Each structure stands twice: as structure tokens, then as C-alpha cells.
């Protein structure tokens, strides 16, 4: 998947974050934990995902390699791609 698509999809989360946060805050267990975390931690920035992808690439050669090293079979990753991604065009 193109890096730009991953970052753009991540940034879309910013539009929905208030709904996600409201749901978590409605759960007493999560609300208690969230109250201890600085609000700045609950933001969505494209640079955050870019840094994550850079680190994943530098340390493991990318997401697929990381997953394979973690024990996910190649067939499972291939099937996941088939199920989740739309064909080009």
C-alpha cells in the first residue's frame, strides 16, 4: 500500500476522534486511565504516522517483514490484502 494512502487514512481519524473519545470516556475503566494522560496525547497528526512508518522500515524493512518475523504466515498476509484492499483501477 502506498505510504501516502496510509498517512491520509490515519489523518481521517482526526475527524472522528471526538466520537471515539466520547465512547471511551463513557466507560469508567477507560475514563479513569484517560484522565491520567495529557490531552496532547489524543491528537492525530500525519507526521506521527510518517514517523511510525519510518521506524518500521528502518527496524524491520516494513510492515510485511515485521509481521513475518512476528510469526504471521505469508498466506495469512496475502489473504488479508485480498480481503481489505480494493484492486487498483
PDB file of N, CA, C and O in Angstrom, chain B, residues numbered from 101:
ATOM      1  N   UNK B 101       0.841  -1.167   0.000  1.00  0.00           N
ATOM      2  CA  UNK B 101       0.000   0.000   0.000  1.00  0.00           C
ATOM      3  C   UNK B 101       0.890   1.235   0.000  1.00  0.00           C
ATOM      4  O   UNK B 101       1.940   1.257   0.643  1.00  0.00           O
ATOM      5  N   UNK B 102       0.470   2.244  -0.714  1.00  0.00           N
ATOM      6  CA  UNK B 102       1.244   3.482  -0.781  1.00  0.00           C
ATOM      7  C   UNK B 102       1.274   4.181   0.566  1.00  0.00           C
ATOM      8  O   UNK B 102       0.266   4.266   1.267  1.00  0.00           O
ATOM      9  N   UNK B 103       2.426   4.668   0.903  1.00  0.00           N
ATOM     10  CA  UNK B 103       2.637   5.383   2.162  1.00  0.00           C
ATOM     11  C   UNK B 103       1.652   6.553   2.309  1.00  0.00           C
ATOM     12  O   UNK B 103       1.099   6.773   3.387  1.00  0.00           O
ATOM     13  N   UNK B 104       1.440   7.302   1.214  1.00  0.00           N
ATOM     14  CA  UNK B 104       0.548   8.457   1.250  1.00  0.00           C
ATOM     15  C   UNK B 104      -0.881   8.053   1.607  1.00  0.00           C
ATOM     16  O   UNK B 104      -1.588   8.790   2.294  1.00  0.00           O
ATOM     17  N   UNK B 105      -1.293   6.896   1.143  1.00  0.00           N
ATOM     18  CA  UNK B 105      -2.644   6.398   1.439  1.00  0.00           C
ATOM     19  C   UNK B 105      -2.753   6.034   2.920  1.00  0.00           C
ATOM     20  O   UNK B 105      -3.765   6.316   3.561  1.00  0.00           O
ATOM     21  N   UNK B 106      -1.727   5.420   3.447  1.00  0.00           N
ATOM     22  CA  UNK B 106      -1.726   5.049   4.867  1.00  0.00           C
ATOM     23  C   UNK B 106      -1.808   6.301   5.731  1.00  0.00           C
ATOM     24  O   UNK B 106      -2.603   6.355   6.670  1.00  0.00           O
ATOM     25  N   UNK B 107      -1.000   7.299   5.425  1.00  0.00           N
ATOM     26  CA  UNK B 107      -0.984   8.538   6.214  1.00  0.00           C
ATOM     27  C   UNK B 107      -2.334   9.250   6.089  1.00  0.00           C
ATOM     28  O   UNK B 107      -2.881   9.710   7.091  1.00  0.00           O
ATOM     29  N   UNK B 108      -2.871   9.345   4.878  1.00  0.00           N
ATOM     30  CA  UNK B 108      -4.159  10.011   4.678  1.00  0.00           C
ATOM     31  C   UNK B 108      -5.276   9.299   5.442  1.00  0.00           C
ATOM     32  O   UNK B 108      -6.134   9.952   6.035  1.00  0.00           O
ATOM     33  N   UNK B 109      -5.268   7.978   5.430  1.00  0.00           N
ATOM     34  CA  UNK B 109      -6.279   7.213   6.156  1.00  0.00           C
ATOM     35  C   UNK B 109      -6.156   7.452   7.656  1.00  0.00           C
ATOM     36  O   UNK B 109      -7.161   7.581   8.355  1.00  0.00           O
ATOM     37  N   UNK B 110      -4.938   7.510   8.137  1.00  0.00           N
ATOM     38  CA  UNK B 110      -4.709   7.774   9.558  1.00  0.00           C
ATOM     39  C   UNK B 110      -5.247   9.154   9.943  1.00  0.00           C
ATOM     40  O   UNK B 110      -5.880   9.307  10.987  1.00  0.00           O
ATOM     41  N   UNK B 111      -4.997  10.143   9.109  1.00  0.00           N
ATOM     42  CA  UNK B 111      -5.416  11.516   9.403  1.00  0.00           C
ATOM     43  C   UNK B 111      -6.943  11.630   9.433  1.00  0.00           C
ATOM     44  O   UNK B 111      -7.481  12.466  10.158  1.00  0.00           O
ATOM     45  N   UNK B 112      -7.636  10.812   8.665  1.00  0.00           N
ATOM     46  CA  UNK B 112      -9.106  10.815   8.684  1.00  0.00           C
ATOM     47  C   UNK B 112      -9.618  10.572  10.103  1.00  0.00           C
ATOM     48  O   UNK B 112     -10.691  11.050  10.472  1.00  0.00           O
ATOM     49  N   UNK B 113      -8.857   9.840  10.883  1.00  0.00           N
ATOM     50  CA  UNK B 113      -9.236   9.557  12.271  1.00  0.00           C
ATOM     51  C   UNK B 113      -9.475  10.846  13.051  1.00  0.00           C
ATOM     52  O   UNK B 113     -10.307  10.872  13.958  1.00  0.00           O
ATOM     53  N   UNK B 114      -8.764  11.905  12.713  1.00  0.00           N
ATOM     54  CA  UNK B 114      -8.923  13.180  13.425  1.00  0.00           C
ATOM     55  C   UNK B 114     -10.364  13.663  13.373  1.00  0.00           C
ATOM     56  O   UNK B 114     -10.865  14.225  14.346  1.00  0.00           O
ATOM     57  N   UNK B 115     -11.035  13.449  12.243  1.00  0.00           N
ATOM     58  CA  UNK B 115     -12.426  13.873  12.104  1.00  0.00           C
ATOM     59  C   UNK B 115     -13.363  13.107  13.026  1.00  0.00           C
ATOM     60  O   UNK B 115     -14.412  13.623  13.413  1.00  0.00           O
ATOM     61  N   UNK B 116     -13.000  11.902  13.375  1.00  0.00           N
ATOM     62  CA  UNK B 116     -13.865  11.041  14.180  1.00  0.00           C
ATOM     63  C   UNK B 116     -13.411  10.932  15.628  1.00  0.00           C
ATOM     64  O   UNK B 116     -14.071  10.286  16.442  1.00  0.00           O
ATOM     65  N   UNK B 117     -12.294  11.558  15.946  1.00  0.00           N
ATOM     66  CA  UNK B 117     -11.685  11.381  17.260  1.00  0.00           C
ATOM     67  C   UNK B 117     -12.614  11.786  18.404  1.00  0.00           C
ATOM     68  O   UNK B 117     -12.622  11.132  19.447  1.00  0.00           O
ATOM     69  N   UNK B 118     -13.386  12.841  18.231  1.00  0.00           N
ATOM     70  CA  UNK B 118     -14.268  13.262  19.328  1.00  0.00           C
ATOM     71  C   UNK B 118     -15.292  12.188  19.662  1.00  0.00           C
ATOM     72  O   UNK B 118     -15.668  12.029  20.823  1.00  0.00           O
ATOM     73  N   UNK B 119     -15.751  11.446  18.650  1.00  0.00           N
ATOM     74  CA  UNK B 119     -16.712  10.366  18.891  1.00  0.00           C
ATOM     75  C   UNK B 119     -16.043   9.172  19.579  1.00  0.00           C
ATOM     76  O   UNK B 119     -16.614   8.547  20.473  1.00  0.00           O
ATOM     77  N   UNK B 120     -14.832   8.878  19.142  1.00  0.00           N
ATOM     78  CA  UNK B 120     -14.070   7.792  19.755  1.00  0.00           C
ATOM     79  C   UNK B 120     -13.790   8.115  21.217  1.00  0.00           C
ATOM     80  O   UNK B 120     -13.965   7.269  22.094  1.00  0.00           O
ATOM     81  N   UNK B 121     -13.356   9.342  21.470  1.00  0.00           N
ATOM     82  CA  UNK B 121     -13.042   9.756  22.838  1.00  0.00           C
ATOM     83  C   UNK B 121     -14.286   9.737  23.722  1.00  0.00           C
ATOM     84  O   UNK B 121     -14.213   9.329  24.881  1.00  0.00           O
ATOM     85  N   UNK B 122     -15.404  10.166  23.197  1.00  0.00           N
ATOM     86  CA  UNK B 122     -16.648  10.166  23.981  1.00  0.00           C
ATOM     87  C   UNK B 122     -17.021   8.739  24.377  1.00  0.00           C
ATOM     88  O   UNK B 122     -17.465   8.501  25.501  1.00  0.00           O
ATOM     89  N   UNK B 123     -16.844   7.807  23.476  1.00  0.00           N
ATOM     90  CA  UNK B 123     -17.158   6.411  23.783  1.00  0.00           C
ATOM     91  C   UNK B 123     -16.233   5.874  24.865  1.00  0.00           C
ATOM     92  O   UNK B 123     -16.684   5.192  25.786  1.00  0.00           O
ATOM     93  N   UNK B 124     -14.957   6.172  24.762  1.00  0.00           N
ATOM     94  CA  UNK B 124     -14.007   5.712  25.784  1.00  0.00           C
ATOM     95  C   UNK B 124     -14.291   6.346  27.135  1.00  0.00           C
ATOM     96  O   UNK B 124     -14.226   5.681  28.169  1.00  0.00           O
ATOM     97  N   UNK B 125     -14.608   7.638  27.120  1.00  0.00           N
ATOM     98  CA  UNK B 125     -14.875   8.323  28.387  1.00  0.00           C
ATOM     99  C   UNK B 125     -16.151   7.824  29.057  1.00  0.00           C
ATOM    100  O   UNK B 125     -16.315   7.975  30.267  1.00  0.00           O
ATOM    101  N   UNK B 126     -17.045   7.237  28.289  1.00  0.00           N
ATOM    102  CA  UNK B 126     -18.276   6.678  28.851  1.00  0.00           C
ATOM    103  C   UNK B 126     -18.013   5.370  29.592  1.00  0.00           C
ATOM    104  O   UNK B 126     -18.849   4.926  30.379  1.00  0.00           O
ATOM    105  N   UNK B 127     -16.880   4.761  29.351  1.00  0.00           N
ATOM    106  CA  UNK B 127     -16.503   3.521  30.027  1.00  0.00           C
ATOM    107  C   UNK B 127     -15.660   3.890  31.243  1.00  0.00           C
ATOM    108  O   UNK B 127     -14.573   4.445  31.087  1.00  0.00           O
ATOM    109  N   UNK B 128     -16.142   3.592  32.458  1.00  0.00           N
ATOM    110  CA  UNK B 128     -15.416   4.006  33.666  1.00  0.00           C
ATOM    111  C   UNK B 128     -13.951   3.552  33.701  1.00  0.00           C
ATOM    112  O   UNK B 128     -13.083   4.290  34.167  1.00  0.00           O
ATOM    113  N   UNK B 129     -13.685   2.368  33.219  1.00  0.00           N
ATOM    114  CA  UNK B 129     -12.305   1.871  33.243  1.00  0.00           C
ATOM    115  C   UNK B 129     -11.400   2.714  32.336  1.00  0.00           C
ATOM    116  O   UNK B 129     -10.299   3.094  32.734  1.00  0.00           O
ATOM    117  N   UNK B 130     -11.864   2.998  31.134  1.00  0.00           N
ATOM    118  CA  UNK B 130     -11.070   3.812  30.219  1.00  0.00           C
ATOM    119  C   UNK B 130     -11.007   5.256  30.690  1.00  0.00           C
ATOM    120  O   UNK B 130      -9.951   5.884  30.614  1.00  0.00           O
ATOM    121  N   UNK B 131     -12.119   5.790  31.173  1.00  0.00           N
ATOM    122  CA  UNK B 131     -12.159   7.185  31.607  1.00  0.00           C
ATOM    123  C   UNK B 131     -11.125   7.445  32.696  1.00  0.00           C
ATOM    124  O   UNK B 131     -10.448   8.473  32.683  1.00  0.00           O
ATOM    125  N   UNK B 132     -11.008   6.530  33.619  1.00  0.00           N
ATOM    126  CA  UNK B 132     -10.038   6.682  34.706  1.00  0.00           C
ATOM    127  C   UNK B 132      -8.610   6.720  34.161  1.00  0.00           C
ATOM    128  O   UNK B 132      -7.797   7.542  34.584  1.00  0.00           O
ATOM    129  N   UNK B 133      -8.319   5.829  33.227  1.00  0.00           N
ATOM    130  CA  UNK B 133      -6.985   5.803  32.630  1.00  0.00           C
ATOM    131  C   UNK B 133      -6.727   7.057  31.796  1.00  0.00           C
ATOM    132  O   UNK B 133      -5.643   7.638  31.852  1.00  0.00           O
ATOM    133  N   UNK B 134      -7.724   7.461  31.031  1.00  0.00           N
ATOM    134  CA  UNK B 134      -7.567   8.619  30.154  1.00  0.00           C
ATOM    135  C   UNK B 134      -7.339   9.905  30.934  1.00  0.00           C
ATOM    136  O   UNK B 134      -6.637  10.801  30.466  1.00  0.00           O
ATOM    137  N   UNK B 135      -7.921   9.999  32.110  1.00  0.00           N
ATOM    138  CA  UNK B 135      -7.771  11.195  32.927  1.00  0.00           C
ATOM    139  C   UNK B 135      -6.312  11.416  33.338  1.00  0.00           C
ATOM    140  O   UNK B 135      -5.922  12.534  33.675  1.00  0.00           O
ATOM    141  N   UNK B 136      -5.524  10.368  33.311  1.00  0.00           N
ATOM    142  CA  UNK B 136      -4.117  10.454  33.701  1.00  0.00           C
ATOM    143  C   UNK B 136      -3.189  10.796  32.537  1.00  0.00           C
ATOM    144  O   UNK B 136      -1.995  11.018  32.739  1.00  0.00           O
ATOM    145  N   UNK B 137      -3.730  10.840  31.329  1.00  0.00           N
ATOM    146  CA  UNK B 137      -2.921  11.066  30.131  1.00  0.00           C
ATOM    147  C   UNK B 137      -3.111  12.515  29.665  1.00  0.00           C
ATOM    148  O   UNK B 137      -4.240  13.000  29.603  1.00  0.00           O
ATOM    149  N   UNK B 138      -2.019  13.202  29.341  1.00  0.00           N
ATOM    150  CA  UNK B 138      -2.154  14.580  28.853  1.00  0.00           C
ATOM    151  C   UNK B 138      -3.006  14.633  27.577  1.00  0.00           C
ATOM    152  O   UNK B 138      -2.861  13.773  26.708  1.00  0.00           O
ATOM    153  N   UNK B 139      -3.889  15.626  27.456  1.00  0.00           N
ATOM    154  CA  UNK B 139      -4.742  15.734  26.266  1.00  0.00           C
ATOM    155  C   UNK B 139      -3.971  15.756  24.953  1.00  0.00           C
ATOM    156  O   UNK B 139      -4.490  15.326  23.924  1.00  0.00           O
ATOM    157  N   UNK B 140      -2.744  16.252  24.979  1.00  0.00           N
ATOM    158  CA  UNK B 140      -1.952  16.308  23.743  1.00  0.00           C
ATOM    159  C   UNK B 140      -1.679  14.918  23.171  1.00  0.00           C
ATOM    160  O   UNK B 140      -1.378  14.790  21.985  1.00  0.00           O
ATOM    161  N   UNK B 141      -1.780  13.886  23.989  1.00  0.00           N
ATOM    162  CA  UNK B 141      -1.568  12.512  23.517  1.00  0.00           C
ATOM    163  C   UNK B 141      -2.717  12.011  22.655  1.00  0.00           C
ATOM    164  O   UNK B 141      -2.584  11.020  21.936  1.00  0.00           O
ATOM    165  N   UNK B 142      -3.847  12.708  22.737  1.00  0.00           N
ATOM    166  CA  UNK B 142      -5.030  12.297  21.989  1.00  0.00           C
ATOM    167  C   UNK B 142      -5.221  13.186  20.767  1.00  0.00           C
ATOM    168  O   UNK B 142      -6.288  13.765  20.563  1.00  0.00           O
ATOM    169  N   UNK B 143      -4.183  13.282  19.969  1.00  0.00           N
ATOM    170  CA  UNK B 143      -4.267  14.048  18.731  1.00  0.00           C
ATOM    171  C   UNK B 143      -3.821  13.157  17.578  1.00  0.00           C
ATOM    172  O   UNK B 143      -3.163  12.135  17.775  1.00  0.00           O
ATOM    173  N   UNK B 144      -4.190  13.562  16.393  1.00  0.00           N
ATOM    174  CA  UNK B 144      -3.863  12.791  15.198  1.00  0.00           C
ATOM    175  C   UNK B 144      -3.132  13.717  14.233  1.00  0.00           C
ATOM    176  O   UNK B 144      -3.701  14.687  13.733  1.00  0.00           O
ATOM    177  N   UNK B 145      -1.879  13.408  13.983  1.00  0.00           N
ATOM    178  CA  UNK B 145      -1.048  14.195  13.072  1.00  0.00           C
ATOM    179  C   UNK B 145      -0.429  13.255  12.035  1.00  0.00           C
ATOM    180  O   UNK B 145       0.032  12.164  12.372  1.00  0.00           O
ATOM    181  N   UNK B 146      -0.424  13.679  10.797  1.00  0.00           N
ATOM    182  CA  UNK B 146       0.187  12.872   9.748  1.00  0.00           C
ATOM    183  C   UNK B 146       1.639  12.554  10.034  1.00  0.00           C
ATOM    184  O   UNK B 146       2.122  11.475   9.692  1.00  0.00           O
ATOM    185  N   UNK B 147       2.336  13.487  10.660  1.00  0.00           N
ATOM    186  CA  UNK B 147       3.761  13.280  10.949  1.00  0.00           C
ATOM    187  C   UNK B 147       3.967  12.117  11.926  1.00  0.00           C
ATOM    188  O   UNK B 147       5.012  11.466  11.909  1.00  0.00           O
ATOM    189  N   UNK B 148       2.971  11.859  12.773  1.00  0.00           N
ATOM    190  CA  UNK B 148       3.074  10.730  13.702  1.00  0.00           C
ATOM    191  C   UNK B 148       3.119   9.415  12.935  1.00  0.00           C
ATOM    192  O   UNK B 148       3.965   8.562  13.201  1.00  0.00           O
ATOM    193  N   UNK B 149       2.206   9.257  11.982  1.00  0.00           N
ATOM    194  CA  UNK B 149       2.188   8.026  11.182  1.00  0.00           C
ATOM    195  C   UNK B 149       3.422   7.946  10.299  1.00  0.00           C
ATOM    196  O   UNK B 149       3.974   6.861  10.113  1.00  0.00           O
ATOM    197  N   UNK B 150       3.863   9.062   9.754  1.00  0.00           N
ATOM    198  CA  UNK B 150       5.072   9.047   8.934  1.00  0.00           C
ATOM    199  C   UNK B 150       6.269   8.576   9.749  1.00  0.00           C
ATOM    200  O   UNK B 150       7.077   7.783   9.266  1.00  0.00           O
ATOM    201  N   UNK B 151       6.387   9.058  10.983  1.00  0.00           N
ATOM    202  CA  UNK B 151       7.478   8.621  11.861  1.00  0.00           C
ATOM    203  C   UNK B 151       7.379   7.153  12.198  1.00  0.00           C
ATOM    204  O   UNK B 151       8.388   6.449  12.239  1.00  0.00           O
ATOM    205  N   UNK B 152       6.154   6.682  12.443  1.00  0.00           N
ATOM    206  CA  UNK B 152       5.954   5.258  12.729  1.00  0.00           C
ATOM    207  C   UNK B 152       6.382   4.415  11.536  1.00  0.00           C
ATOM    208  O   UNK B 152       7.090   3.421  11.697  1.00  0.00           O
ATOM    209  N   UNK B 153       5.960   4.806  10.350  1.00  0.00           N
ATOM    210  CA  UNK B 153       6.329   4.047   9.145  1.00  0.00           C
ATOM    211  C   UNK B 153       7.829   4.088   8.892  1.00  0.00           C
ATOM    212  O   UNK B 153       8.418   3.092   8.470  1.00  0.00           O
ATOM    213  N   UNK B 154       8.450   5.239   9.148  1.00  0.00           N
ATOM    214  CA  UNK B 154       9.911   5.341   9.011  1.00  0.00           C
ATOM    215  C   UNK B 154      10.606   4.358   9.952  1.00  0.00           C
ATOM    216  O   UNK B 154      11.533   3.654   9.551  1.00  0.00           O
ATOM    217  N   UNK B 155      10.152   4.315  11.206  1.00  0.00           N
ATOM    218  CA  UNK B 155      10.743   3.408  12.183  1.00  0.00           C
ATOM    219  C   UNK B 155      10.528   1.953  11.821  1.00  0.00           C
ATOM    220  O   UNK B 155      11.430   1.129  11.972  1.00  0.00           O
ATOM    221  N   UNK B 156       9.350   1.642  11.348  1.00  0.00           N
ATOM    222  CA  UNK B 156       9.028   0.268  10.943  1.00  0.00           C
ATOM    223  C   UNK B 156       9.926  -0.167   9.785  1.00  0.00           C
ATOM    224  O   UNK B 156      10.410  -1.298   9.746  1.00  0.00           O
ATOM    225  N   UNK B 157      10.134   0.743   8.854  1.00  0.00           N
ATOM    226  CA  UNK B 157      11.003   0.453   7.708  1.00  0.00           C
ATOM    227  C   UNK B 157      12.457   0.294   8.153  1.00  0.00           C
ATOM    228  O   UNK B 157      13.142  -0.637   7.729  1.00  0.00           O
ATOM    229  N   UNK B 158      12.924   1.198   9.004  1.00  0.00           N
ATOM    230  CA  UNK B 158      14.327   1.167   9.440  1.00  0.00           C
ATOM    231  C   UNK B 158      14.637  -0.063  10.287  1.00  0.00           C
ATOM    232  O   UNK B 158      15.702  -0.665  10.144  1.00  0.00           O
ATOM    233  N   UNK B 159      13.726  -0.431  11.153  1.00  0.00           N
ATOM    234  CA  UNK B 159      13.987  -1.539  12.081  1.00  0.00           C
ATOM    235  C   UNK B 159      13.694  -2.917  11.495  1.00  0.00           C
ATOM    236  O   UNK B 159      14.364  -3.897  11.821  1.00  0.00           O
ATOM    237  N   UNK B 160      12.673  -2.981  10.618  1.00  0.00           N
ATOM    238  CA  UNK B 160      12.223  -4.300  10.172  1.00  0.00           C
ATOM    239  C   UNK B 160      12.121  -4.455   8.656  1.00  0.00           C
ATOM    240  O   UNK B 160      11.857  -5.555   8.171  1.00  0.00           O
ATOM    241  N   UNK B 161      12.323  -3.388   7.910  1.00  0.00           N
ATOM    242  CA  UNK B 161      12.175  -3.488   6.465  1.00  0.00           C
ATOM    243  C   UNK B 161      10.734  -3.349   6.013  1.00  0.00           C
ATOM    244  O   UNK B 161      10.408  -3.696   4.878  1.00  0.00           O
ATOM    245  N   UNK B 162       9.877  -2.854   6.871  1.00  0.00           N
ATOM    246  CA  UNK B 162       8.477  -2.635   6.520  1.00  0.00           C
ATOM    247  C   UNK B 162       7.521  -3.509   7.316  1.00  0.00           C
ATOM    248  O   UNK B 162       7.932  -4.382   8.080  1.00  0.00           O
ATOM    249  N   UNK B 163       6.238  -3.248   7.114  1.00  0.00           N
ATOM    250  CA  UNK B 163       5.196  -3.934   7.886  1.00  0.00           C
ATOM    251  C   UNK B 163       5.136  -5.429   7.581  1.00  0.00           C
ATOM    252  O   UNK B 163       5.004  -6.245   8.493  1.00  0.00           O
ATOM    253  N   UNK B 164       5.232  -5.785   6.322  1.00  0.00           N
ATOM    254  CA  UNK B 164       5.146  -7.211   5.965  1.00  0.00           C
ATOM    255  C   UNK B 164       6.278  -8.006   6.606  1.00  0.00           C
ATOM    256  O   UNK B 164       6.053  -9.077   7.170  1.00  0.00           O
ATOM    257  N   UNK B 165       7.489  -7.478   6.516  1.00  0.00           N
ATOM    258  CA  UNK B 165       8.629  -8.172   7.109  1.00  0.00           C
ATOM    259  C   UNK B 165       8.460  -8.287   8.612  1.00  0.00           C
ATOM    260  O   UNK B 165       8.747  -9.334   9.191  1.00  0.00           O
ATOM    261  N   UNK B 166       7.994  -7.212   9.251  1.00  0.00           N
ATOM    262  CA  UNK B 166       7.755  -7.252  10.694  1.00  0.00           C
ATOM    263  C   UNK B 166       6.743  -8.348  11.034  1.00  0.00           C
ATOM    264  O   UNK B 166       6.957  -9.130  11.961  1.00  0.00           O
ATOM    265  N   UNK B 167       5.653  -8.401  10.291  1.00  0.00           N
ATOM    266  CA  UNK B 167       4.621  -9.404  10.571  1.00  0.00           C
ATOM    267  C   UNK B 167       5.156 -10.819  10.365  1.00  0.00           C
ATOM    268  O   UNK B 167       4.873 -11.711  11.165  1.00  0.00           O
ATOM    269  N   UNK B 168       5.924 -11.029   9.302  1.00  0.00           N
ATOM    270  CA  UNK B 168       6.516 -12.349   9.066  1.00  0.00           C
ATOM    271  C   UNK B 168       7.462 -12.726  10.207  1.00  0.00           C
ATOM    272  O   UNK B 168       7.444 -13.862  10.681  1.00  0.00           O
ATOM    273  N   UNK B 169       8.284 -11.776  10.644  1.00  0.00           N
ATOM    274  CA  UNK B 169       9.202 -12.036  11.754  1.00  0.00           C
ATOM    275  C   UNK B 169       8.456 -12.318  13.055  1.00  0.00           C
ATOM    276  O   UNK B 169       8.956 -13.028  13.928  1.00  0.00           O
ATOM    277  N   UNK B 170       7.260 -11.757  13.174  1.00  0.00           N
ATOM    278  CA  UNK B 170       6.448 -11.966  14.380  1.00  0.00           C
ATOM    279  C   UNK B 170       5.675 -13.280  14.323  1.00  0.00           C
ATOM    280  O   UNK B 170       4.982 -13.636  15.276  1.00  0.00           O
ATOM    281  N   UNK B 171       5.795 -14.006  13.201  1.00  0.00           N
ATOM    282  CA  UNK B 171       5.173 -15.316  13.106  1.00  0.00           C
ATOM    283  C   UNK B 171       3.885 -15.389  12.303  1.00  0.00           C
ATOM    284  O   UNK B 171       3.246 -16.441  12.258  1.00  0.00           O
ATOM    285  N   UNK B 172       3.493 -14.294  11.671  1.00  0.00           N
ATOM    286  CA  UNK B 172       2.288 -14.330  10.844  1.00  0.00           C
ATOM    287  C   UNK B 172       2.650 -15.016   9.525  1.00  0.00           C
ATOM    288  O   UNK B 172       3.574 -14.575   8.841  1.00  0.00           O
ATOM    289  N   UNK B 173       1.944 -16.080   9.158  1.00  0.00           N
ATOM    290  CA  UNK B 173       2.260 -16.775   7.910  1.00  0.00           C
ATOM    291  C   UNK B 173       2.011 -15.893   6.681  1.00  0.00           C
ATOM    292  O   UNK B 173       1.076 -15.093   6.663  1.00  0.00           O
ATOM    293  N   UNK B 174       2.847 -16.044   5.667  1.00  0.00           N
ATOM    294  CA  UNK B 174       2.725 -15.260   4.436  1.00  0.00           C
ATOM    295  C   UNK B 174       1.342 -15.422   3.815  1.00  0.00           C
ATOM    296  O   UNK B 174       0.793 -14.465   3.268  1.00  0.00           O
ATOM    297  N   UNK B 175       0.774 -16.628   3.895  1.00  0.00           N
ATOM    298  CA  UNK B 175      -0.549 -16.862   3.308  1.00  0.00           C
ATOM    299  C   UNK B 175      -1.616 -16.008   3.992  1.00  0.00           C
ATOM    300  O   UNK B 175      -2.547 -15.529   3.345  1.00  0.00           O
ATOM    301  N   UNK B 176      -1.474 -15.827   5.284  1.00  0.00           N
ATOM    302  CA  UNK B 176      -2.425 -15.008   6.030  1.00  0.00           C
ATOM    303  C   UNK B 176      -2.305 -13.549   5.597  1.00  0.00           C
ATOM    304  O   UNK B 176      -3.315 -12.873   5.406  1.00  0.00           O
ATOM    305  N   UNK B 177      -1.084 -13.066   5.444  1.00  0.00           N
ATOM    306  CA  UNK B 177      -0.889 -11.692   4.995  1.00  0.00           C
ATOM    307  C   UNK B 177      -1.441 -11.485   3.586  1.00  0.00           C
ATOM    308  O   UNK B 177      -2.071 -10.467   3.301  1.00  0.00           O
ATOM    309  N   UNK B 178      -1.203 -12.454   2.714  1.00  0.00           N
ATOM    310  CA  UNK B 178      -1.726 -12.361   1.354  1.00  0.00           C
ATOM    311  C   UNK B 178      -3.246 -12.324   1.354  1.00  0.00           C
ATOM    312  O   UNK B 178      -3.855 -11.551   0.615  1.00  0.00           O
ATOM    313  N   UNK B 179      -3.850 -13.152   2.176  1.00  0.00           N
ATOM    314  CA  UNK B 179      -5.319 -13.190   2.259  1.00  0.00           C
ATOM    315  C   UNK B 179      -5.859 -11.887   2.838  1.00  0.00           C
ATOM    316  O   UNK B 179      -6.895 -11.392   2.394  1.00  0.00           O
ATOM    317  N   UNK B 180      -5.175 -11.341   3.809  1.00  0.00           N
ATOM    318  CA  UNK B 180      -5.578 -10.072   4.405  1.00  0.00           C
ATOM    319  C   UNK B 180      -5.595  -8.971   3.344  1.00  0.00           C
ATOM    320  O   UNK B 180      -6.524  -8.164   3.294  1.00  0.00           O
ATOM    321  N   UNK B 181      -4.577  -8.943   2.508  1.00  0.00           N
ATOM    322  CA  UNK B 181      -4.522  -7.968   1.417  1.00  0.00           C
ATOM    323  C   UNK B 181      -5.734  -8.149   0.505  1.00  0.00           C
ATOM    324  O   UNK B 181      -6.363  -7.166   0.113  1.00  0.00           O
ATOM    325  N   UNK B 182      -6.064  -9.376   0.169  1.00  0.00           N
ATOM    326  CA  UNK B 182      -7.217  -9.652  -0.696  1.00  0.00           C
ATOM    327  C   UNK B 182      -8.516  -9.159  -0.074  1.00  0.00           C
ATOM    328  O   UNK B 182      -9.377  -8.618  -0.767  1.00  0.00           O
ATOM    329  N   UNK B 183      -8.654  -9.347   1.233  1.00  0.00           N
ATOM    330  CA  UNK B 183      -9.891  -9.004   1.921  1.00  0.00           C
ATOM    331  C   UNK B 183     -10.045  -7.506   2.192  1.00  0.00           C
ATOM    332  O   UNK B 183     -11.160  -6.984   2.188  1.00  0.00           O
ATOM    333  N   UNK B 184      -8.941  -6.826   2.425  1.00  0.00           N
ATOM    334  CA  UNK B 184      -9.008  -5.445   2.903  1.00  0.00           C
ATOM    335  C   UNK B 184      -8.833  -4.418   1.780  1.00  0.00           C
ATOM    336  O   UNK B 184      -9.494  -3.379   1.787  1.00  0.00           O
ATOM    337  N   UNK B 185      -7.970  -4.694   0.840  1.00  0.00           N
ATOM    338  CA  UNK B 185      -7.673  -3.700  -0.181  1.00  0.00           C
ATOM    339  C   UNK B 185      -8.511  -3.897  -1.437  1.00  0.00           C
ATOM    340  O   UNK B 185      -8.805  -5.022  -1.842  1.00  0.00           O
ATOM    341  N   UNK B 186      -8.885  -2.778  -2.039  1.00  0.00           N
ATOM    342  CA  UNK B 186      -9.590  -2.830  -3.299  1.00  0.00           C
ATOM    343  C   UNK B 186      -8.569  -2.967  -4.420  1.00  0.00           C
ATOM    344  O   UNK B 186      -7.469  -2.421  -4.330  1.00  0.00           O
ATOM    345  N   UNK B 187      -8.925  -3.694  -5.475  1.00  0.00           N
ATOM    346  CA  UNK B 187      -7.988  -3.817  -6.593  1.00  0.00           C
ATOM    347  C   UNK B 187      -7.763  -2.448  -7.245  1.00  0.00           C
ATOM    348  O   UNK B 187      -8.673  -1.620  -7.266  1.00  0.00           O
ATOM    349  N   UNK B 188      -6.567  -2.207  -7.774  1.00  0.00           N
ATOM    350  CA  UNK B 188      -6.300  -0.920  -8.436  1.00  0.00           C
ATOM    351  C   UNK B 188      -7.216  -0.726  -9.643  1.00  0.00           C
ATOM    352  O   UNK B 188      -7.613  -1.681 -10.311  1.00  0.00           O
ATOM    353  N   UNK B 189      -7.537   0.540  -9.898  1.00  0.00           N
ATOM    354  CA  UNK B 189      -8.324   0.879 -11.090  1.00  0.00           C
ATOM    355  C   UNK B 189      -9.748   0.790 -10.797  1.00  0.00           C
ATOM    356  O   UNK B 189     -10.576   1.038 -11.674  1.00  0.00           O
TER     357      UNK B 189
END
